[in-house]
Amino acid sequence: MLGSVETRSVSPVFVGRAGELAVLNEALARAAAGKEPQALLVGGEAGVGKSRLVEEFTDAARAGGAVIAIGGCVEVGADGLPFAPFSAALRALRRRLPDELAAAADGQEEELALLLPELARTGRPTSREDGTARLFELTVRMLERVAAERTVVLVLEDLHWADASTRHLLAYLFRTLRSGRLVVVATYRADDIHRRHPLRPLLAELDRLRSVRRIELPRFTRSEVHHQLTGILAAEPEQRLADEVFERSDGNAFFVEELVVGRDPNDTCPDLSDSLRDLLLVRVEGLPEDAQRVVRIAAEGGSTVEYPLLAAVARLPEDKLIEALRAAVGANILLPAWDGDGYRFRHSLVREAVSDDLLPGECSRLNRRYAEALESDPSLVRPDERTTRLATYWYHAHDAAKALPVVLDAAVEARRRHAYSEQLKLLSRAMELWDAVPEEIRAGLRPLDHAGSYPACGCAPETQASLRYLDLLAESVEAARLCGERERALKLAKKALRLIEADGGKTSGGDPLRAAWFWIQLSRLMQNLGRGDGWAEITTAQELVRGLPPSAVHAEVLATAAGWSMLHKPGAESLVAAEQAVEYARLVKTEEIELNVKLTLGSLLLDSGSVEEGLATMRTVIDRSLELGLVGEATRGHVNLCSGLEAVGRSADAVRLADDGVRLAQKYGLLDNEAWVQANRAESLFNLGRWEETADCIERAQRIAVSAKPLGNALMRRADLALLRGESDRAVASLAEAHAAFGKYDPMAQHAIPLARIALGIAAAQGRIDEARDELARTVEPGFPAGTQRYAWPLLAAAASMEADVRGLPSAGPGRAATLELIRTAAKRLPTGVPVCEALALVVAAELDRAEGRDRAAAWEAAAQALRPLERPHYLALVCHRWAAALLAEGGDRETTASLLRQAHAESVRLGARPLREQLELLARLARLPLTAPDPVEPDDRAEPVETLGLTSRERDVLRLVAAGHSNRQIAEELYISPKTASVHVSNILAKLGVSGRGEAAALAHRLNLFPEAISPAP
């Protein structure tokens, strides 16, 4: 047996870490006081002392009355086992608080049993697309309820080994945890987190959460190593030994222990740099032979191995096995598992060293023995782990024929638990094994059991006799899409279609439905990733299903085609297609597809003029989806209905509905769905003049969007906001980013028209009038599709305003007449139908009058009256500005003019609309009308507008010529002064007017009608 020093290699004295321990204890105190839940990340290199710090903290917390639940991520031996640390921690929590946990899970046992099978009562829940989000939400709420009256510490160790589902659940927990006396501590090995490690993005995301604190453990200092040695040796170490250990361990606490254990009788430490593995094996090699054998077996079994399983594989008499385990535990190599049901390695570095020291044949043999033991007696491990553990053991035993069936079973189990990332890994492993398995064995594989999860996914139909390779590809496409790996899903779908094409349809078994299903998935993925508009793929799918008997796949093809037409070619044909798709979905009894296409139908009804019927149809879909628990469909309903309400000018209603949609999406962790709702919410908030909220909404949508289109919508709103705030550079950058997000392959009208309007506005603001006209022509000349008037009227208003602003200026150019005619023609053809479009039509008409020199206050008054009930503050302020300018030019009532300016100015200040505010302030200054009090100037004392500018007589003459488009040399010749003197006058004029260039000065003179004789009539 080992000597006393070996058995005491762990210092009984806790060394250092006072600051880190204080942070943990402070978090515990805050949680225990009921202030708020606490979340902490503890990182550090392997062996630096993370586990010891957590043990010290949890021991004290337990002594203080807290309930401790610990779960560790699986290192090896159970690849793809989803939610392993959460399952272990919840199991520990159930042992300590059985009644409380049962009460917290009451009513949701079947779904929560996906994490903790012991909760299951009757059967298993049906897998749904939004099942992951629902499981996450129920888990967090259960933890909050358990910790409502008592302090609970949840420890999740070794995140660097965490499966994707665990990472996603942890991120959701940290984001949404709001109440309860709960402390969550997660540890990870920092030196393992390389650039491409899957934990790195999660750490970056959690760093942005103010509610999460990260603790990084440094190595020990020289004095701390001395203190550690004192604890291990139970005496002061010799200085020579302390210095040598510190130099060779570099302050790593675990290496300190191993160096002390491995020293020779002369107290000389082994050379750490020669072979770290050899150093870590010193303690193992000092064990009796049976103990060494058990340790090697345990190393291949995984991070933790159950005692019955270990006994079955070791094949030792029970007395000898107990003695071997006692020796391994006494040497601090193995420790009892947290739940007391097995054994784990004290440190993963030792397990890695032992595993690496095994011979290749020895590894395969041990894995085979583990697999055979599990097959002989399934009760050796927990039922929820058996399939995945067995799949891993057979795979590492290099027995493809044995591994493939059980890997497929594990994939089905992972899907049932909504662990789609793990399902995808297992399916990839199955495809890797496929060709290595004899044909006769593959022929005996049954189609995968879907348990009703994907009713229209094109996977193995009921009549199919055996599993095919294309079934694996179809499952993999779904799994990749559901876990967010859309690029991989795209590649898998293309691979499947290549196989079908290469075999001339033979690979699909003569089943065109399978091929059609892949084409539909490819269409969706191309659109989501911004790689194309997806229509060619839909057309191919339609051809494949034409003439076939009714099926769910056929219904999905029709629904997808109708949805595409709604977005790209809305009109009567799209409406008919949607109605047919609804009837077909009812015929084949696929209610989820029916609800999906009814949303499309509702939007098309609204666009066709049946506003109330369309809105009612979408509301019905939302209500029914919530009844069925289809949260994904319900949130999509919020997206479409919010857009519909905005289309008819009911922005306040749209915001209220969007708020409900955001809460629903956040409750179930549907980030991409929330991003869609947030983008639509931002549009409505923007139109309502709630610009600060708009900015927050945009930022949230940008951060969480998975798909390209909600991201593009958010960026488009950001560009809009920047343009009206006068942030030209930001507007340009946001517009470019929006274009990149949407991609060049999918020019949907709902994106293309607003993007063109923003581009026109930026070009006009920068004086690039010809570019703005080109943008307008490209957008208007093809015509506006039905239902796009909500986007078209603002575009025409912006274009007409630009032409009015440049009337009579040299920058107007020769294309002005054609552009005005283009606007006028488009406006005549464009329907209104709802009050907001009718008001914008009045704005366009008034701007056209202004552009043609017929500016009338009455026209602007009519536009203002139409806008007032519609809650469009920026448009209303702009119209009031135009109205006031027209009144001034007509010599109208100054009190009315002053009131209009004050109202518009106050709104522009509130909004932060700098360009509009500056125009209003300049007009008020020229008209000698104060913006903060009633006008004190009597009408008889009014001065001409040009006299209010503060210009000298000579400067007025120069401004008149600038307004006429003269250069400095031409001004000098006209006024008989030198060009240099003319340049000085121009500079003074620009400064007094507060404008940045000659063009702006000329535009100002034109707007105020300062020199009517200097401006030629508009063509």
Disulfide bonds with the S-S distance in Angstrom:
none
